[in-house]
Amino acid sequence: MRQRDPELKYCPVCDDEYRAEIKMCVACAVELVSGQEKLVKEEVLKQKKAARSMELSVDDELVNIRKGPLLEMKNLQRILAKEQIPSLLAGEKKSSNCGKGCCGTDMFLQIKREDGEEAMEVLAREFKRTTALDHHDLQHVQSIYDQGARQTICPACGFSFTTSNGTCPDCGLCFA
């Protein structure tokens, strides 16, 4: 984490630094926060992360947040671990792969339901960092596909649809 000056202001979205008299972020068009506010918020987050257990128990309600090849899911798991968010990799009960043994196994990245919002923020930041898609509309990236809900919002495109359909009818993102 970079050093903060309590006398300056910071954008809560892009983290750009501004002089004290500036009120709005030029890039994000949001109101700036004082360096002091930013320091307090970062300290609270630091304490929260330090207090979080990295252990998962059988009583924890786990949710799938990503599905993909083992190496990709392990990479996301490492990113979450750096932020003190415990996760688990789980395989599918019935393989939907090609069946010839050459396709590899898709894994589910699972987290505690209570860590969902923070985990999605972490992964969204990593996505922006690695793809340079800072200027794309990512307002729905925190949406979580919950099979138990009647309606859901696609995290890729923001389309609202029923969970009886395992694929977003608008962009084709597959959740099943």
N, C-alpha and C positions, 0 to 999 in steps of 0.2 A: 504494500500500500504506500502511496506517495505521501509526502509530508503535507499537512494542511496548514494554512495560515488563517487564524481565527478572524483576522481583519478583512479578509477577502470574501468573495461570494463564489458559489459553485453551482453548476447546473446539476439537478438531481437525476437527469436522464443521461447526458453524455459526459458528465464529470468535468467539463471545461471550467477553467478558472477565470474569474472576472474581478475588476476593481470594485471596491465597496459601493460606489455610487450607481453602478449598473443594476438594473432591476430584472431584465429578461434575457434569456439565452437567445442569441442570434440564430443558432442552428435549430434549436428545438422549440422555440417560441413558448417556453415555460418560465415561470417565475423562479428566480434564483434563491438559494438558501445561503445563510451566512456560514462562514468557515466554522464558527463556534457550533452551530447546529449540526453541521456535517461531522465535526469531531465527536460530538455527543452520540449521534446516530451510529457512527463507526465503532465507538467504544461499546455501546449496547450490543451491536451485532457481534463484536469480538467476544464479549462475555457469553452471549447466547451460544456461539459456536464452541467455546471452550467447555461449556456445561453439557453439551449434547453428547449422548452416548453413541458410539459407533456400533454398538451391539444391536442385533435384531433378535427378537424373541418370537416364539410361536403365537404369542398373544397380539403381536403387532398386525394391524390391518395393512397388507401390502397391495399396491396397485402397480400395474404395468404402465411404464411411461414411454418405453421405446421397444422396438423389435428389430433385430438385425443380426448380421454376422457376428460371431464370437469376438473377433478382434476389435470391431467397432464398438460393441457393447462394453468390452473391458476398458477401452479408452474413455468412454463416457463415465464408467464407474470410477476411474481414477480422477476424473475432473470433479465428480461429486465428492469423493473422499477428501480432496484438497479443501473443500468447503465444509468438511465435517458432516456430510450427509451420507448416512449409511445406505447401502444398496445391496441387492442380491441379483445374481444372474440365474435364470431358470429356463429350462428347455421346454419345448412343447410336449404335450402328452402323446399326440399323434403327429408324426412328421408329415408336412405337406411338401417336402422337397421332392426332387425328381425321382428318388428311390433307387438310383444307380450307385449311390455312395460317393459321388463326385461333387455334389452341390454344397456340402457343408451344412451345418446346423444353424438355424436362426435361434437366437436366444432372446428372452424377455429381460429387460432391465426393470427391476422392481424396487420401489421405495416405500417407506411408511406413508400412508395417506396424509398424515399431518405435515410431512415435509414436501408435499406436492408443489405448493406455490413457490417456495424457495428453490426447489430443484429445477423447476421449469425456468425460473429467472436465470439460474446459473447456466443452464444449457442454452438459453437464448443468448446470453452474453458470449458464450463460447462460439455459437453459431455465427453471430455477428463478427466476432474477432477473426474467425477462420474463413469466412466467405466474403467479408467486406460488404455485407448487405445492410449497412447502417440506415440507408434511406428507403428501405422497403417497408411496407405496412406489416408490422409484426404484432399488432395489437391483440390478436387472438392466440398467440404462441403459448400462453399459459393455460389454455383450455385443455382439460383432461377428458379423454374418452372414457366414460363410465358406463359399462354394459348394463348396470342395474338401473340407470336413469332412462326415462322415456325419450327425452330430447337431449341433444348434445350440440356443441359448436365445434366445427372442424378447426383445429389449431393452425392449419395451413392457409385456409382461405376465409374462415369466418362464417361459412354457410351453416345454418341451423337445420338439423335433420333428425329423424327418429333413429334410435339405436338398434332397431330391428334390422336395419341395413348396416352391414359392417364396413361399407365403403362410402365415402363422401360423394353424394350424387353430383356435386358441383366440380370438384377438382380431381376426384378419383383416388384420394388418399385412402389406403386400406387399413382397417383397424382389426380385422378378424385374423 
